[in-house]
Amino acid sequence: MLEPELITPMTALTIDASGRLTYMGQDGCRRVILGDPDLLERLLQHQQIKDEQ
């Protein structure tokens, strides 16, 4: 089995126009970390609740 290639992120995490969490790798390709906009929204809401406590 091949080892996955490690890619160093070159930009901060960004939420794109489609609501996906992405970053730009050292190879110039944008990578999607989280492609489910609804899940991302729930995670952000959860973090906001934790920050308010």
C-alpha positions, 0 to 999 in steps of 0.5 A: 500500500502506498503512503499518502503524500504529505503536503504542507499547507501554504495558506490559512484555512478558508471557507470557499463560496460553496461552504467547504473548508479548504487550504492551498498546499505547497504544490499550488493545489487547493485541498478540501478538508471538510466538504459538507457545508452543513457539518461545517456550520454545526462545528462552527456553532459548537465552537461558538457555544464553547467560546461563550462558556 
